[in-house]
Amino acid sequence: MGGTETTRRGFLRGLSGGTVVASTAGAASAQEQQTVEMTDSLVFEPESVTVAPGTTVVWDNVGSVGHSVTAYEDEIPEEAEYFASGDFDSEQAARDAYPEGDIGGGEQYEHTFDVEGTYEYFCIPHESAGMVGTVEVGAGGGGGGGGGGGGALPSVPSSAMTLGVATVSAMVTVLVLSYFFLKYGGDYGLD
């Protein structure tokens, strides 16, 4: 037989190597992002998140009602960059220009937090309804943070969960195929 044929063992080695590379690449990107959903119930879900410096928070409007993400200018760390959907330079500019900066249903806004501290923000049209949130940026990342959340589990983006399920499924498939190929088949007489 010619040298161009792929053996079962070679196939398994290639498959398992690709699975390891895909799972480590996905895990690295999933750790650097946190998702907050904006709903038609006029809430940020979760209302408070704790992230490590350098994490990008993505606000995802999962409803049909328009929202904004607007930092309280006096409620962010002094050295931190101001943030607001519409990329305004100040809270007053964001308030004056609304509905510019509105995040419609199915749309997103994101901001990367580099400076440690507490960031308070709100939705301009729904501030009076209590649509406010907090981002706590600290060295511990997904840990405690301030304010009485007490024992809440961190939110996992659905893309990270999907990647995790796919990776585990691929690994189980490789193990099952390896078992059957080694138990019931082999590279007999191929030289």
Disulfide bonds with the S-S distance in Angstrom:
none
